[in-house]
Amino acid sequence: MKNPVAKAWGCVGIMMIGVALFMTSMAFINDETLMYLFIFLGVAVVISGVVLHYKTVRCPHCGSHLGRLYGPRCPFCGEDYKKID
Ligand SMILES: [Zn+2]
């Protein structure tokens, strides 16, 4: 199992791609179809990143969603979430 920090960054990466797609929509200000396509794609990708984060970034000890990963320990059970035994 991959460590939750790596997964969290992977999901943040997906969210960034979504934001980039959303920004790209501004380039198509003269083409409504393309503009809405990119807005829709961007929002969909950001939402998938958030959902994936919520589903995969979990403490291996208690299963809680780790959120923004403050500190080296799970805020719920106090175990080191990088240490998987
Ligand atoms: Zn925990």
PDB file of the backbone (N, CA, C, O) and the ligand in Angstrom, with CONECT records:
HET     ZN  A 101       1
ATOM      1  N   MET A   1       0.843  -1.213   0.000  1.00  0.00           N
ATOM      2  CA  MET A   1       0.000   0.000   0.000  1.00  0.00           C
ATOM      3  C   MET A   1       0.875   1.258   0.000  1.00  0.00           C
ATOM      4  O   MET A   1       1.805   1.374   0.797  1.00  0.00           O
ATOM      5  N   LYS A   2       0.572   2.186  -0.889  1.00  0.00           N
ATOM      6  CA  LYS A   2       1.335   3.439  -0.962  1.00  0.00           C
ATOM      7  C   LYS A   2       1.044   4.321   0.245  1.00  0.00           C
ATOM      8  O   LYS A   2      -0.045   4.272   0.817  1.00  0.00           O
ATOM      9  N   ASN A   3       2.014   5.114   0.618  1.00  0.00           N
ATOM     10  CA  ASN A   3       1.789   5.951   1.800  1.00  0.00           C
ATOM     11  C   ASN A   3       0.808   7.088   1.490  1.00  0.00           C
ATOM     12  O   ASN A   3       0.768   7.604   0.373  1.00  0.00           O
ATOM     13  N   PRO A   4       0.012   7.469   2.509  1.00  0.00           N
ATOM     14  CA  PRO A   4      -1.078   8.438   2.303  1.00  0.00           C
ATOM     15  C   PRO A   4      -0.608   9.800   1.805  1.00  0.00           C
ATOM     16  O   PRO A   4      -1.360  10.512   1.139  1.00  0.00           O
ATOM     17  N   VAL A   5       0.644  10.168   2.128  1.00  0.00           N
ATOM     18  CA  VAL A   5       1.161  11.473   1.693  1.00  0.00           C
ATOM     19  C   VAL A   5       1.295  11.490   0.168  1.00  0.00           C
ATOM     20  O   VAL A   5       0.908  12.457  -0.489  1.00  0.00           O
ATOM     21  N   ALA A   6       1.855  10.395  -0.390  1.00  0.00           N
ATOM     22  CA  ALA A   6       2.000  10.293  -1.843  1.00  0.00           C
ATOM     23  C   ALA A   6       0.638  10.326  -2.517  1.00  0.00           C
ATOM     24  O   ALA A   6       0.466  10.984  -3.543  1.00  0.00           O
ATOM     25  N   LYS A   7      -0.323   9.625  -1.949  1.00  0.00           N
ATOM     26  CA  LYS A   7      -1.685   9.606  -2.517  1.00  0.00           C
ATOM     27  C   LYS A   7      -2.315  10.984  -2.449  1.00  0.00           C
ATOM     28  O   LYS A   7      -2.970  11.426  -3.393  1.00  0.00           O
ATOM     29  N   ALA A   8      -2.109  11.670  -1.307  1.00  0.00           N
ATOM     30  CA  ALA A   8      -2.674  13.008  -1.146  1.00  0.00           C
ATOM     31  C   ALA A   8      -2.145  13.938  -2.231  1.00  0.00           C
ATOM     32  O   ALA A   8      -2.902  14.710  -2.820  1.00  0.00           O
ATOM     33  N   TRP A   9      -0.807  13.858  -2.499  1.00  0.00           N
ATOM     34  CA  TRP A   9      -0.224  14.723  -3.523  1.00  0.00           C
ATOM     35  C   TRP A   9      -0.728  14.352  -4.909  1.00  0.00           C
ATOM     36  O   TRP A   9      -0.927  15.225  -5.754  1.00  0.00           O
ATOM     37  N   GLY A  10      -0.935  13.068  -5.145  1.00  0.00           N
ATOM     38  CA  GLY A  10      -1.488  12.618  -6.421  1.00  0.00           C
ATOM     39  C   GLY A  10      -2.857  13.235  -6.654  1.00  0.00           C
ATOM     40  O   GLY A  10      -3.163  13.696  -7.754  1.00  0.00           O
ATOM     41  N   CYS A  11      -3.678  13.240  -5.612  1.00  0.00           N
ATOM     42  CA  CYS A  11      -5.028  13.806  -5.714  1.00  0.00           C
ATOM     43  C   CYS A  11      -4.972  15.318  -5.891  1.00  0.00           C
ATOM     44  O   CYS A  11      -5.761  15.888  -6.644  1.00  0.00           O
ATOM     45  N   VAL A  12      -4.029  15.975  -5.190  1.00  0.00           N
ATOM     46  CA  VAL A  12      -3.862  17.425  -5.354  1.00  0.00           C
ATOM     47  C   VAL A  12      -3.469  17.709  -6.809  1.00  0.00           C
ATOM     48  O   VAL A  12      -3.928  18.683  -7.405  1.00  0.00           O
ATOM     49  N   GLY A  13      -2.610  16.842  -7.375  1.00  0.00           N
ATOM     50  CA  GLY A  13      -2.220  16.963  -8.782  1.00  0.00           C
ATOM     51  C   GLY A  13      -3.423  16.911  -9.701  1.00  0.00           C
ATOM     52  O   GLY A  13      -3.536  17.711 -10.630  1.00  0.00           O
ATOM     53  N   ILE A  14      -4.336  15.958  -9.444  1.00  0.00           N
ATOM     54  CA  ILE A  14      -5.556  15.837 -10.251  1.00  0.00           C
ATOM     55  C   ILE A  14      -6.388  17.117 -10.149  1.00  0.00           C
ATOM     56  O   ILE A  14      -6.905  17.616 -11.149  1.00  0.00           O
ATOM     57  N   MET A  15      -6.509  17.646  -8.910  1.00  0.00           N
ATOM     58  CA  MET A  15      -7.266  18.889  -8.707  1.00  0.00           C
ATOM     59  C   MET A  15      -6.642  20.046  -9.499  1.00  0.00           C
ATOM     60  O   MET A  15      -7.350  20.868 -10.080  1.00  0.00           O
ATOM     61  N   MET A  16      -5.293  20.094  -9.510  1.00  0.00           N
ATOM     62  CA  MET A  16      -4.580  21.151 -10.255  1.00  0.00           C
ATOM     63  C   MET A  16      -4.869  21.053 -11.757  1.00  0.00           C
ATOM     64  O   MET A  16      -5.071  22.064 -12.429  1.00  0.00           O
ATOM     65  N   ILE A  17      -4.885  19.809 -12.271  1.00  0.00           N
ATOM     66  CA  ILE A  17      -5.190  19.609 -13.689  1.00  0.00           C
ATOM     67  C   ILE A  17      -6.600  20.141 -13.968  1.00  0.00           C
ATOM     68  O   ILE A  17      -6.841  20.789 -14.986  1.00  0.00           O
ATOM     69  N   GLY A  18      -7.523  19.856 -13.048  1.00  0.00           N
ATOM     70  CA  GLY A  18      -8.894  20.347 -13.178  1.00  0.00           C
ATOM     71  C   GLY A  18      -8.935  21.864 -13.218  1.00  0.00           C
ATOM     72  O   GLY A  18      -9.626  22.453 -14.049  1.00  0.00           O
ATOM     73  N   VAL A  19      -8.184  22.500 -12.307  1.00  0.00           N
ATOM     74  CA  VAL A  19      -8.133  23.963 -12.260  1.00  0.00           C
ATOM     75  C   VAL A  19      -7.547  24.504 -13.572  1.00  0.00           C
ATOM     76  O   VAL A  19      -8.031  25.493 -14.121  1.00  0.00           O
ATOM     77  N   ALA A  20      -6.479  23.821 -14.067  1.00  0.00           N
ATOM     78  CA  ALA A  20      -5.846  24.239 -15.326  1.00  0.00           C
ATOM     79  C   ALA A  20      -6.847  24.146 -16.489  1.00  0.00           C
ATOM     80  O   ALA A  20      -6.904  25.038 -17.336  1.00  0.00           O
ATOM     81  N   LEU A  21      -7.627  23.068 -16.521  1.00  0.00           N
ATOM     82  CA  LEU A  21      -8.646  22.915 -17.570  1.00  0.00           C
ATOM     83  C   LEU A  21      -9.679  24.029 -17.477  1.00  0.00           C
ATOM     84  O   LEU A  21     -10.105  24.592 -18.485  1.00  0.00           O
ATOM     85  N   PHE A  22     -10.074  24.336 -16.235  1.00  0.00           N
ATOM     86  CA  PHE A  22     -11.053  25.394 -15.990  1.00  0.00           C
ATOM     87  C   PHE A  22     -10.531  26.739 -16.501  1.00  0.00           C
ATOM     88  O   PHE A  22     -11.260  27.503 -17.134  1.00  0.00           O
ATOM     89  N   MET A  23      -9.238  27.018 -16.210  1.00  0.00           N
ATOM     90  CA  MET A  23      -8.610  28.258 -16.683  1.00  0.00           C
ATOM     91  C   MET A  23      -8.560  28.299 -18.211  1.00  0.00           C
ATOM     92  O   MET A  23      -8.752  29.348 -18.825  1.00  0.00           O
ATOM     93  N   THR A  24      -8.297  27.128 -18.812  1.00  0.00           N
ATOM     94  CA  THR A  24      -8.204  27.038 -20.267  1.00  0.00           C
ATOM     95  C   THR A  24      -9.501  27.491 -20.930  1.00  0.00           C
ATOM     96  O   THR A  24      -9.486  27.997 -22.052  1.00  0.00           O
ATOM     97  N   SER A  25     -10.622  27.307 -20.236  1.00  0.00           N
ATOM     98  CA  SER A  25     -11.912  27.708 -20.803  1.00  0.00           C
ATOM     99  C   SER A  25     -11.937  29.190 -21.163  1.00  0.00           C
ATOM    100  O   SER A  25     -12.648  29.602 -22.079  1.00  0.00           O
ATOM    101  N   MET A  26     -11.151  29.990 -20.431  1.00  0.00           N
ATOM    102  CA  MET A  26     -11.112  31.435 -20.694  1.00  0.00           C
ATOM    103  C   MET A  26     -10.528  31.768 -22.066  1.00  0.00           C
ATOM    104  O   MET A  26     -10.801  32.824 -22.637  1.00  0.00           O
ATOM    105  N   ALA A  27      -9.719  30.843 -22.580  1.00  0.00           N
ATOM    106  CA  ALA A  27      -9.128  31.049 -23.904  1.00  0.00           C
ATOM    107  C   ALA A  27     -10.185  30.918 -25.002  1.00  0.00           C
ATOM    108  O   ALA A  27      -9.979  31.378 -26.125  1.00  0.00           O
ATOM    109  N   PHE A  28     -11.315  30.291 -24.674  1.00  0.00           N
ATOM    110  CA  PHE A  28     -12.359  30.056 -25.676  1.00  0.00           C
ATOM    111  C   PHE A  28     -13.563  30.965 -25.454  1.00  0.00           C
ATOM    112  O   PHE A  28     -14.711  30.549 -25.611  1.00  0.00           O
ATOM    113  N   ILE A  29     -13.282  32.203 -25.091  1.00  0.00           N
ATOM    114  CA  ILE A  29     -14.335  33.172 -24.795  1.00  0.00           C
ATOM    115  C   ILE A  29     -15.233  33.423 -26.021  1.00  0.00           C
ATOM    116  O   ILE A  29     -16.397  33.803 -25.890  1.00  0.00           O
ATOM    117  N   ASN A  30     -14.654  33.197 -27.225  1.00  0.00           N
ATOM    118  CA  ASN A  30     -15.436  33.403 -28.452  1.00  0.00           C
ATOM    119  C   ASN A  30     -16.157  32.141 -28.941  1.00  0.00           C
ATOM    120  O   ASN A  30     -16.935  32.178 -29.895  1.00  0.00           O
ATOM    121  N   ASP A  31     -15.881  31.046 -28.271  1.00  0.00           N
ATOM    122  CA  ASP A  31     -16.518  29.801 -28.668  1.00  0.00           C
ATOM    123  C   ASP A  31     -17.229  29.184 -27.462  1.00  0.00           C
ATOM    124  O   ASP A  31     -16.625  28.462 -26.669  1.00  0.00           O
ATOM    125  N   GLU A  32     -18.518  29.483 -27.342  1.00  0.00           N
ATOM    126  CA  GLU A  32     -19.270  29.061 -26.155  1.00  0.00           C
ATOM    127  C   GLU A  32     -19.231  27.561 -25.909  1.00  0.00           C
ATOM    128  O   GLU A  32     -19.114  27.113 -24.769  1.00  0.00           O
ATOM    129  N   THR A  33     -19.331  26.774 -27.007  1.00  0.00           N
ATOM    130  CA  THR A  33     -19.362  25.313 -26.851  1.00  0.00           C
ATOM    131  C   THR A  33     -18.079  24.824 -26.194  1.00  0.00           C
ATOM    132  O   THR A  33     -18.117  24.079 -25.215  1.00  0.00           O
ATOM    133  N   LEU A  34     -16.925  25.256 -26.750  1.00  0.00           N
ATOM    134  CA  LEU A  34     -15.635  24.852 -26.192  1.00  0.00           C
ATOM    135  C   LEU A  34     -15.451  25.389 -24.778  1.00  0.00           C
ATOM    136  O   LEU A  34     -14.930  24.698 -23.903  1.00  0.00           O
ATOM    137  N   MET A  35     -15.887  26.635 -24.563  1.00  0.00           N
ATOM    138  CA  MET A  35     -15.739  27.251 -23.251  1.00  0.00           C
ATOM    139  C   MET A  35     -16.485  26.430 -22.198  1.00  0.00           C
ATOM    140  O   MET A  35     -15.921  26.105 -21.154  1.00  0.00           O
ATOM    141  N   TYR A  36     -17.754  26.093 -22.469  1.00  0.00           N
ATOM    142  CA  TYR A  36     -18.524  25.313 -21.504  1.00  0.00           C
ATOM    143  C   TYR A  36     -17.983  23.895 -21.358  1.00  0.00           C
ATOM    144  O   TYR A  36     -18.058  23.307 -20.279  1.00  0.00           O
ATOM    145  N   LEU A  37     -17.432  23.341 -22.450  1.00  0.00           N
ATOM    146  CA  LEU A  37     -16.833  22.012 -22.385  1.00  0.00           C
ATOM    147  C   LEU A  37     -15.670  22.003 -21.391  1.00  0.00           C
ATOM    148  O   LEU A  37     -15.550  21.099 -20.564  1.00  0.00           O
ATOM    149  N   PHE A  38     -14.809  23.036 -21.488  1.00  0.00           N
ATOM    150  CA  PHE A  38     -13.657  23.097 -20.585  1.00  0.00           C
ATOM    151  C   PHE A  38     -14.083  23.403 -19.148  1.00  0.00           C
ATOM    152  O   PHE A  38     -13.494  22.881 -18.202  1.00  0.00           O
ATOM    153  N   ILE A  39     -15.102  24.248 -18.984  1.00  0.00           N
ATOM    154  CA  ILE A  39     -15.601  24.519 -17.628  1.00  0.00           C
ATOM    155  C   ILE A  39     -16.108  23.221 -17.015  1.00  0.00           C
ATOM    156  O   ILE A  39     -15.792  22.894 -15.872  1.00  0.00           O
ATOM    157  N   PHE A  40     -16.908  22.482 -17.799  1.00  0.00           N
ATOM    158  CA  PHE A  40     -17.480  21.227 -17.315  1.00  0.00           C
ATOM    159  C   PHE A  40     -16.369  20.217 -16.996  1.00  0.00           C
ATOM    160  O   PHE A  40     -16.380  19.590 -15.937  1.00  0.00           O
ATOM    161  N   LEU A  41     -15.407  20.063 -17.927  1.00  0.00           N
ATOM    162  CA  LEU A  41     -14.289  19.137 -17.729  1.00  0.00           C
ATOM    163  C   LEU A  41     -13.487  19.495 -16.481  1.00  0.00           C
ATOM    164  O   LEU A  41     -13.171  18.634 -15.660  1.00  0.00           O
ATOM    165  N   GLY A  42     -13.167  20.776 -16.356  1.00  0.00           N
ATOM    166  CA  GLY A  42     -12.384  21.256 -15.210  1.00  0.00           C
ATOM    167  C   GLY A  42     -13.076  20.942 -13.900  1.00  0.00           C
ATOM    168  O   GLY A  42     -12.467  20.401 -12.978  1.00  0.00           O
ATOM    169  N   VAL A  43     -14.378  21.290 -13.821  1.00  0.00           N
ATOM    170  CA  VAL A  43     -15.136  21.042 -12.593  1.00  0.00           C
ATOM    171  C   VAL A  43     -15.198  19.543 -12.311  1.00  0.00           C
ATOM    172  O   VAL A  43     -15.037  19.123 -11.165  1.00  0.00           O
ATOM    173  N   ALA A  44     -15.432  18.725 -13.356  1.00  0.00           N
ATOM    174  CA  ALA A  44     -15.526  17.276 -13.188  1.00  0.00           C
ATOM    175  C   ALA A  44     -14.210  16.694 -12.671  1.00  0.00           C
ATOM    176  O   ALA A  44     -14.209  15.833 -11.791  1.00  0.00           O
ATOM    177  N   VAL A  45     -13.080  17.175 -13.229  1.00  0.00           N
ATOM    178  CA  VAL A  45     -11.772  16.656 -12.809  1.00  0.00           C
ATOM    179  C   VAL A  45     -11.464  17.068 -11.366  1.00  0.00           C
ATOM    180  O   VAL A  45     -10.948  16.268 -10.585  1.00  0.00           O
ATOM    181  N   VAL A  46     -11.785  18.330 -11.014  1.00  0.00           N
ATOM    182  CA  VAL A  46     -11.549  18.778  -9.636  1.00  0.00           C
ATOM    183  C   VAL A  46     -12.385  17.936  -8.668  1.00  0.00           C
ATOM    184  O   VAL A  46     -11.885  17.500  -7.631  1.00  0.00           O
ATOM    185  N   ILE A  47     -13.656  17.710  -9.007  1.00  0.00           N
ATOM    186  CA  ILE A  47     -14.526  16.910  -8.139  1.00  0.00           C
ATOM    187  C   ILE A  47     -13.974  15.479  -7.998  1.00  0.00           C
ATOM    188  O   ILE A  47     -13.984  14.919  -6.902  1.00  0.00           O
ATOM    189  N   SER A  48     -13.489  14.884  -9.113  1.00  0.00           N
ATOM    190  CA  SER A  48     -12.926  13.530  -9.004  1.00  0.00           C
ATOM    191  C   SER A  48     -11.705  13.509  -8.098  1.00  0.00           C
ATOM    192  O   SER A  48     -11.507  12.563  -7.336  1.00  0.00           O
ATOM    193  N   GLY A  49     -10.871  14.574  -8.183  1.00  0.00           N
ATOM    194  CA  GLY A  49      -9.697  14.668  -7.310  1.00  0.00           C
ATOM    195  C   GLY A  49     -10.109  14.707  -5.848  1.00  0.00           C
ATOM    196  O   GLY A  49      -9.509  14.036  -5.008  1.00  0.00           O
ATOM    197  N   VAL A  50     -11.139  15.497  -5.545  1.00  0.00           N
ATOM    198  CA  VAL A  50     -11.624  15.622  -4.164  1.00  0.00           C
ATOM    199  C   VAL A  50     -12.192  14.280  -3.681  1.00  0.00           C
ATOM    200  O   VAL A  50     -11.908  13.841  -2.567  1.00  0.00           O
ATOM    201  N   VAL A  51     -12.992  13.642  -4.528  1.00  0.00           N
ATOM    202  CA  VAL A  51     -13.602  12.351  -4.166  1.00  0.00           C
ATOM    203  C   VAL A  51     -12.515  11.292  -3.950  1.00  0.00           C
ATOM    204  O   VAL A  51     -12.563  10.528  -2.986  1.00  0.00           O
ATOM    205  N   LEU A  52     -11.535  11.259  -4.863  1.00  0.00           N
ATOM    206  CA  LEU A  52     -10.431  10.302  -4.766  1.00  0.00           C
ATOM    207  C   LEU A  52      -9.628  10.539  -3.484  1.00  0.00           C
ATOM    208  O   LEU A  52      -9.211   9.600  -2.806  1.00  0.00           O
ATOM    209  N   HIS A  53      -9.423  11.829  -3.172  1.00  0.00           N
ATOM    210  CA  HIS A  53      -8.708  12.194  -1.947  1.00  0.00           C
ATOM    211  C   HIS A  53      -9.481  11.639  -0.756  1.00  0.00           C
ATOM    212  O   HIS A  53      -8.904  11.001   0.125  1.00  0.00           O
ATOM    213  N   TYR A  54     -10.771  11.881  -0.735  1.00  0.00           N
ATOM    214  CA  TYR A  54     -11.603  11.443   0.383  1.00  0.00           C
ATOM    215  C   TYR A  54     -11.625   9.920   0.510  1.00  0.00           C
ATOM    216  O   TYR A  54     -11.664   9.378   1.615  1.00  0.00           O
ATOM    217  N   LYS A  55     -11.600   9.239  -0.639  1.00  0.00           N
ATOM    218  CA  LYS A  55     -11.675   7.772  -0.618  1.00  0.00           C
ATOM    219  C   LYS A  55     -10.353   7.104  -0.309  1.00  0.00           C
ATOM    220  O   LYS A  55     -10.329   6.051   0.329  1.00  0.00           O
ATOM    221  N   THR A  56      -9.226   7.705  -0.760  1.00  0.00           N
ATOM    222  CA  THR A  56      -7.945   6.999  -0.647  1.00  0.00           C
ATOM    223  C   THR A  56      -7.019   7.520   0.440  1.00  0.00           C
ATOM    224  O   THR A  56      -6.201   6.762   0.963  1.00  0.00           O
ATOM    225  N   VAL A  57      -7.132   8.826   0.801  1.00  0.00           N
ATOM    226  CA  VAL A  57      -6.205   9.359   1.796  1.00  0.00           C
ATOM    227  C   VAL A  57      -6.763   9.087   3.187  1.00  0.00           C
ATOM    228  O   VAL A  57      -7.401   9.940   3.804  1.00  0.00           O
ATOM    229  N   ARG A  58      -6.502   7.877   3.658  1.00  0.00           N
ATOM    230  CA  ARG A  58      -7.037   7.463   4.948  1.00  0.00           C
ATOM    231  C   ARG A  58      -5.944   6.877   5.824  1.00  0.00           C
ATOM    232  O   ARG A  58      -4.958   6.324   5.337  1.00  0.00           O
ATOM    233  N   CYS A  59      -6.139   7.009   7.108  1.00  0.00           N
ATOM    234  CA  CYS A  59      -5.191   6.466   8.080  1.00  0.00           C
ATOM    235  C   CYS A  59      -5.203   4.942   7.975  1.00  0.00           C
ATOM    236  O   CYS A  59      -6.268   4.326   8.014  1.00  0.00           O
ATOM    237  N   PRO A  60      -4.007   4.324   7.840  1.00  0.00           N
ATOM    238  CA  PRO A  60      -3.987   2.860   7.733  1.00  0.00           C
ATOM    239  C   PRO A  60      -4.338   2.167   9.049  1.00  0.00           C
ATOM    240  O   PRO A  60      -4.572   0.958   9.072  1.00  0.00           O
ATOM    241  N   HIS A  61      -4.375   2.921  10.134  1.00  0.00           N
ATOM    242  CA  HIS A  61      -4.641   2.322  11.443  1.00  0.00           C
ATOM    243  C   HIS A  61      -6.115   2.383  11.824  1.00  0.00           C
ATOM    244  O   HIS A  61      -6.687   1.386  12.264  1.00  0.00           O
ATOM    245  N   CYS A  62      -6.745   3.578  11.653  1.00  0.00           N
ATOM    246  CA  CYS A  62      -8.138   3.698  12.092  1.00  0.00           C
ATOM    247  C   CYS A  62      -9.097   3.958  10.935  1.00  0.00           C
ATOM    248  O   CYS A  62     -10.314   3.932  11.123  1.00  0.00           O
ATOM    249  N   GLY A  63      -8.553   4.212   9.721  1.00  0.00           N
ATOM    250  CA  GLY A  63      -9.415   4.381   8.555  1.00  0.00           C
ATOM    251  C   GLY A  63     -10.037   5.754   8.406  1.00  0.00           C
ATOM    252  O   GLY A  63     -10.862   5.957   7.515  1.00  0.00           O
ATOM    253  N   SER A  64      -9.660   6.722   9.269  1.00  0.00           N
ATOM    254  CA  SER A  64     -10.221   8.074   9.158  1.00  0.00           C
ATOM    255  C   SER A  64      -9.619   8.821   7.977  1.00  0.00           C
ATOM    256  O   SER A  64      -8.459   8.622   7.618  1.00  0.00           O
ATOM    257  N   HIS A  65     -10.442   9.693   7.378  1.00  0.00           N
ATOM    258  CA  HIS A  65      -9.940  10.539   6.300  1.00  0.00           C
ATOM    259  C   HIS A  65      -8.966  11.530   6.914  1.00  0.00           C
ATOM    260  O   HIS A  65      -9.292  12.200   7.894  1.00  0.00           O
ATOM    261  N   LEU A  66      -7.753  11.628   6.336  1.00  0.00           N
ATOM    262  CA  LEU A  66      -6.699  12.427   6.959  1.00  0.00           C
ATOM    263  C   LEU A  66      -6.741  13.912   6.602  1.00  0.00           C
ATOM    264  O   LEU A  66      -5.970  14.691   7.162  1.00  0.00           O
ATOM    265  N   GLY A  67      -7.607  14.320   5.701  1.00  0.00           N
ATOM    266  CA  GLY A  67      -7.725  15.735   5.382  1.00  0.00           C
ATOM    267  C   GLY A  67      -6.443  16.319   4.856  1.00  0.00           C
ATOM    268  O   GLY A  67      -5.861  15.786   3.912  1.00  0.00           O
ATOM    269  N   ARG A  68      -5.989  17.411   5.450  1.00  0.00           N
ATOM    270  CA  ARG A  68      -4.823  18.123   4.940  1.00  0.00           C
ATOM    271  C   ARG A  68      -3.493  17.621   5.492  1.00  0.00           C
ATOM    272  O   ARG A  68      -2.457  18.222   5.206  1.00  0.00           O
ATOM    273  N   LEU A  69      -3.486  16.570   6.250  1.00  0.00           N
ATOM    274  CA  LEU A  69      -2.259  15.963   6.774  1.00  0.00           C
ATOM    275  C   LEU A  69      -1.401  16.947   7.574  1.00  0.00           C
ATOM    276  O   LEU A  69      -0.304  17.318   7.154  1.00  0.00           O
ATOM    277  N   TYR A  70      -1.910  17.354   8.710  1.00  0.00           N
ATOM    278  CA  TYR A  70      -1.115  18.189   9.616  1.00  0.00           C
ATOM    279  C   TYR A  70      -0.264  17.273  10.481  1.00  0.00           C
ATOM    280  O   TYR A  70      -0.784  16.374  11.142  1.00  0.00           O
ATOM    281  N   GLY A  71       1.042  17.502  10.475  1.00  0.00           N
ATOM    282  CA  GLY A  71       1.920  16.733  11.336  1.00  0.00           C
ATOM    283  C   GLY A  71       2.099  15.299  10.872  1.00  0.00           C
ATOM    284  O   GLY A  71       1.435  14.851   9.937  1.00  0.00           O
ATOM    285  N   PRO A  72       2.992  14.588  11.525  1.00  0.00           N
ATOM    286  CA  PRO A  72       3.330  13.233  11.086  1.00  0.00           C
ATOM    287  C   PRO A  72       2.370  12.164  11.605  1.00  0.00           C
ATOM    288  O   PRO A  72       2.484  10.992  11.244  1.00  0.00           O
ATOM    289  N   ARG A  73       1.417  12.575  12.457  1.00  0.00           N
ATOM    290  CA  ARG A  73       0.528  11.581  13.048  1.00  0.00           C
ATOM    291  C   ARG A  73      -0.924  11.817  12.682  1.00  0.00           C
ATOM    292  O   ARG A  73      -1.354  12.939  12.414  1.00  0.00           O
ATOM    293  N   CYS A  74      -1.666  10.715  12.682  1.00  0.00           N
ATOM    294  CA  CYS A  74      -3.101  10.785  12.431  1.00  0.00           C
ATOM    295  C   CYS A  74      -3.759  11.619  13.532  1.00  0.00           C
ATOM    296  O   CYS A  74      -3.554  11.336  14.712  1.00  0.00           O
ATOM    297  N   PRO A  75      -4.551  12.650  13.173  1.00  0.00           N
ATOM    298  CA  PRO A  75      -5.177  13.472  14.219  1.00  0.00           C
ATOM    299  C   PRO A  75      -6.282  12.739  14.977  1.00  0.00           C
ATOM    300  O   PRO A  75      -6.771  13.231  15.994  1.00  0.00           O
ATOM    301  N   PHE A  76      -6.672  11.571  14.488  1.00  0.00           N
ATOM    302  CA  PHE A  76      -7.782  10.848  15.115  1.00  0.00           C
ATOM    303  C   PHE A  76      -7.328   9.781  16.103  1.00  0.00           C
ATOM    304  O   PHE A  76      -7.885   9.656  17.194  1.00  0.00           O
ATOM    305  N   CYS A  77      -6.296   9.000  15.708  1.00  0.00           N
ATOM    306  CA  CYS A  77      -5.876   7.933  16.618  1.00  0.00           C
ATOM    307  C   CYS A  77      -4.455   8.133  17.128  1.00  0.00           C
ATOM    308  O   CYS A  77      -4.005   7.388  17.998  1.00  0.00           O
ATOM    309  N   GLY A  78      -3.725   9.148  16.591  1.00  0.00           N
ATOM    310  CA  GLY A  78      -2.385   9.440  17.084  1.00  0.00           C
ATOM    311  C   GLY A  78      -1.293   8.526  16.564  1.00  0.00           C
ATOM    312  O   GLY A  78      -0.139   8.642  16.977  1.00  0.00           O
ATOM    313  N   GLU A  79      -1.643   7.616  15.661  1.00  0.00           N
ATOM    314  CA  GLU A  79      -0.627   6.718  15.102  1.00  0.00           C
ATOM    315  C   GLU A  79       0.091   7.396  13.941  1.00  0.00           C
ATOM    316  O   GLU A  79      -0.445   8.303  13.304  1.00  0.00           O
ATOM    317  N   ASP A  80       1.331   6.932  13.675  1.00  0.00           N
ATOM    318  CA  ASP A  80       2.092   7.425  12.538  1.00  0.00           C
ATOM    319  C   ASP A  80       1.487   6.821  11.265  1.00  0.00           C
ATOM    320  O   ASP A  80       1.562   5.613  11.039  1.00  0.00           O
ATOM    321  N   TYR A  81       0.878   7.699  10.426  1.00  0.00           N
ATOM    322  CA  TYR A  81       0.170   7.145   9.250  1.00  0.00           C
ATOM    323  C   TYR A  81       1.116   6.711   8.131  1.00  0.00           C
ATOM    324  O   TYR A  81       0.693   6.066   7.172  1.00  0.00           O
ATOM    325  N   LYS A  82       2.416   7.070   8.256  1.00  0.00           N
ATOM    326  CA  LYS A  82       3.364   6.621   7.235  1.00  0.00           C
ATOM    327  C   LYS A  82       3.878   5.227   7.525  1.00  0.00           C
ATOM    328  O   LYS A  82       4.398   4.537   6.648  1.00  0.00           O
ATOM    329  N   LYS A  83       3.719   4.832   8.772  1.00  0.00           N
ATOM    330  CA  LYS A  83       4.176   3.507   9.168  1.00  0.00           C
ATOM    331  C   LYS A  83       3.009   2.529   9.029  1.00  0.00           C
ATOM    332  O   LYS A  83       2.031   2.585   9.774  1.00  0.00           O
ATOM    333  N   ILE A  84       3.144   1.645   8.066  1.00  0.00           N
ATOM    334  CA  ILE A  84       2.065   0.689   7.842  1.00  0.00           C
ATOM    335  C   ILE A  84       2.539  -0.699   8.285  1.00  0.00           C
ATOM    336  O   ILE A  84       3.482  -1.266   7.733  1.00  0.00           O
ATOM    337  N   ASP A  85       1.858  -1.211   9.283  1.00  0.00           N
ATOM    338  CA  ASP A  85       2.268  -2.550   9.743  1.00  0.00           C
ATOM    339  C   ASP A  85       1.158  -3.577   9.635  1.00  0.00           C
ATOM    340  O   ASP A  85       1.358  -4.741   9.984  1.00  0.00           O
TER     341      ASP A  85
HETATM  342 ZN    ZN A 101      -5.741   6.988  12.602  1.00  0.00          ZN2+
END
